């Protein structure tokens, strides 16, 4: 924040000056009003009161104008600070995605992007400005009171310190950790809501709706408890602050009365001094809140710094990479001695294989074998811990990820569809595609007739995560997106895992037809129609257990053959 404050030092100085002048105008207004009433009680000539009358009017008008100016400046700077925070967070996240999502909850990241940024935006308005303005008001008012009576000035300073430092620190000690726990609880609630809403349909199908509601409810109650604790601490802070202000006023009054009797202080200034001290506490009322927001801001800052300290899973893109690089005419990928470790846990070990142009490679194995991690390597979502991946004798880590992904069409296990039209979701693959290209892709995916039968056609909105479409229709839309991209490489990551048996057969038939003579990597744990693939890699516990064609692996009667027999027995049991 120091760099940001220095960058906007002119506007920051003007904003702080406006805030300080507003508070001083309030002190001047009540002080001059008290003096005017006291002086008027002596019935002086009206001309003797003209200056003080003008002063009252000046402070009244200037206080309103300065308050407006202070609000405009401080909120403008707050929005500038918010823009800086969001831009900074995006720049931190961008090189770390999508790898960061592979080992973090998406709701947790959303919490950092929303809740933590909303917390940090108060750093300027609720922390920096109140503390700086209070310091300046204390100096100016203290020097002004010192002119009338050094004793009264030191009494006021003592109560200011009691109100602005001692009370907030006491409340902070009493309620230590509340701000931290509040930020953490809100972040957990955001993460819980996002993930449960995304999977609500599955929970409903499984009859677990009440379980989800209970989990969200418990987290919501935790947030409520933290908010109540914070409100209690704030109430105690406000009560003690008002007590300090009025106690300070009465102490000044009691001390000033003997000074008036002794002639040290003119009697007409008694009300002026007393009300000046009372009004000056306005500058110190928000210091307790500043302490609370400071704790919350530190917690939010630490959560964002945790992302900054997470190294990207892929190397930075090399400068000057050509955006027209293409593999349409030639393709040879070789994986050599690749290991992948995540948090010191080995996921893939000593992976070696070749993938030629037009070859369909099947990657099979049970859940947790490392199949998806292998696809993440080939998509440049992460880099190998050891070993190399070469494309046409060129290290994949030296290729710009954006350029490399232009060569790949992906049909994932779970198709992400935005709450937009079918056209908009299709054009994510190729932004310049016209309606003719979209219809061609839909026809290739055998979804064209269905879309034509919809009242809005391509303008039909699919709903959040495609909830208005069936599972098979969502997968066909993902296939249409891949067809529209017209990439030379296809990666199919468990494309039929969430489908019923009939939809699965239809999608497999479609994919086998579309990927004929295409460079295809087919990742699956379902051993169906694998005899039509050119070669199979059998993964087990992060290693390639076997490799070869379907027939070769059956003849070998090893791990693949046992997997196939187990699957057939399970299917036979389900049919019976």
Secondary structure, 3 states (H helix, E strand, C coil): CHHHHHHCHHHHHHHHHHHHHHHHHHHHHHHHHHHHHHHHCCCCCHHHHHHHHHHHHHHHHHHHHHHHHHHHHHHHHHHHHHHHHHHHHHHHHHCCCCHHHHCCCHHHHHHHHHHHHHHHCHHHHHHHHHHHHHHHHHHHHHHHHHHHCHHHHHHHHHHHHHHHHHHHHHHHHHCCCHHHHHHHHHHHHHHHHHHHHHCHHHHHHCCCHHHHHHHHHHHHHHHHHHHHHHHHHHHHHHHHHHHHHHHHHHHHHHHHHHHHHCCCCCHHHHHHHHHHHHHHHHHHCCHHHHHHHHHHHHHHHHHHHHHHCCCCCCCCCCCCCCCCCCCCCCCEEEEEEEEEEECCEEEEEEEEEEEECCCEEEEECCCCCCHHHHHHHHCCCCCCCEEEEEECCEEHHHCCHHHHHCCEEEECCCCCCCCCEHHHHHCCCCCCCCHHHHHHHHHHCCCHHHHHCCCCHHHCECCHHHCCCCHHHHHHHHHHHHHHHCCCEEEEECCCCCCCHHHHHHHHHHHHHHCCCCEEEEEECCCCCHHHCCEEEEEECCEEEEEECHHHHHHHCCHHHHHHHHHHHHHHHHHC
